[in-house]
Amino acid sequence: MAPDYTLDRNDELLIAVSLFEYSREWEIAEPWNAERAWFLCRVICERHGLSPSEAVLELE
């Protein structure tokens, strides 16, 4: 069982950016998963009032 851990803002943005990258990288080979990753990326970003592009910049 995984230890208890609460995700902070940077954790969530890192996840969003990873989902963004996955959605672009696998768009052709895994279109359903890529679409789902893009959707989840947008959901996380919207929770923080950011676009996916802004999320990338927040991590740099």
Stockholm file with secondary structure:
# STOCKHOLM 1.0

chainA/1-60         MAPDYTLDRNDELLIAVSLFEYSREWEIAEPWNAERAWFLCRVICERHGLSPSEAVLELE
#=GR chainA/1-60 SS CCCCCCCCHHHHHHHHHHHHHHHHHTTTTCHHHHHHHHHHHHHHHHHTTCCHHHHHHHHC
#=GC SS_cons        CCCCCCCCHHHHHHHHHHHHHHHHHTTTTCHHHHHHHHHHHHHHHHHTTCCHHHHHHHHC
//
